[in-house]
Amino acid sequence: MEELPINPLLPLGGIALILALVWLTGGRRQARLEDAAAVRGLLAQPETGFHAAEIGLSHDGTGAIAADAAGHLALVLPVGARLAARLLKPADIVAQRLDNLEAGMARLELTTKGPAALRLALLLPEMEARRWQERLT
């Protein structure tokens, strides 16, 4: 029995086609936070049980930081087309940086440690960004 030669480009073409279809059907979509109510709702889910007393929502909708009445902190951020919440322990923030921007805005960049390490940049009014930065130290 004679074997048919397999063109090595055929599997690569198939993979490229699948990736193109995923991209065209919204596979690169990124979730956005619309308002503080969305943040509160996500944090109040039974899995987290976090009741936000104060929320700092990034002006570009790419993240939020929240504090409960006891001062515990949580982050909300988009992960692909979904939103994820992460409760913070005191030592989770390993780096933070505050950059002043124009028009009274600031970028608060946070880096966390651990297996779910992440970097998040929040665009907030300058005074609000400074208050959150003080809470993180």
Protein Blocks (a to p, Z undefined) as FASTA:
>chain_A
ZZddddfklmmmmmmmmmmmmmmnopagccddfbfklmmmmmmpmklopacfbdcddfkl
paccdddfkopacddddehjbccdddddfklpmbdcddddeehiacdddddedjkbccdd
ddddfklmmmmmmmmZZ
